[in-house]
Amino acid sequence: MNLNMPTFSSFTHDGLQLAFFDEGDPAGVPVLLIHGFASTANVNWVHPGWLKTLGDAGYRVIAIDNRGHGASDKPHDAEAYRPWVMAGDAIALLDHLGIPEANVMGYSMGARISVFAALANPHRVRSLVLGGLGIGMTDGVGDWDPIADALLAPSLEAVTHARGRMFRAFAEQTKSDRVALADCIRGSRDLVARSDMAKLDMPTLIGVGTKDDIAGSPQELAALMQNAEALDIPGRDHMLAVGDRVFKRAVLAFYAKVAHR
């Protein structure tokens, strides 16, 4: 675990106070990080070492606590968590910081948000790194209603659904607002049309663990896009792929290539 915890600030968008950190080299190329469902900027990007990895490589490292998560406001309304709404928060953070264009990297739900941000604002997204979500982006990742039910169950012991238990335990570990998360899981599942994926022409890296039973194939998603490559993260499941060294090395190599566009 990286114990050099960043300083968080906040800004207001869509009537909500949203928390973020802005670290690394202020003059470096900006990388905007968007975390996954039930996670936080710290859990997804600081503890697994991404802030240190990208900061040491000279990047300006920015990460948002998505609405409903971390230190950001947590509306209890599923419609507040549509992916294009949360994508608007991410772009508003770039506006707040005066950043015209950034490399955008999202994990799982954050990858979905990143794609919606790129579709709505292609000129703001220099490149995409999509972690923990492959063809599930367009084809779905299964039935998530049991996860919402698990989050609202009276206790972890009352949850029998395996994936529901995993997310309920994670939500308890991160001391999350479980009502907000249940609304988020119900509101954030919009799929991206295959024809929309084909519109994206920015360089894209799609990394998925070989033991990930949620994401779907990164190769199938990459094949839909104009300028994408797939990465298998060996031996990692959905929860463990995010901090993997193979993933980090591949992202640094990808960013080095993008810099020479």
Secondary structure, 3 states (H helix, E strand, C coil): CCCCCCCEEEEEECCEEEEEEEEECCCCCEEEEECCCCCCHHHHHHCCCHHHHHHHCCCEEEEECCCCCCCCCCCCCHHHHCHHHHHHHHHHHHHHHCCCCEEEEEECHHHHHHHHHHHHCHHHEEEEEEECCCCHHHHCCCCCHHHHHHHHCCCHHHCCCHHHHHHHHHHHHCCCCHHHHHHHHHHCCCCCCHHHHCCCCCCEEEEEECCCCCCCCHHHHHHHCCCEEEEEECCCCCCCHHHCHHHHHHHHHHHHHHCCC
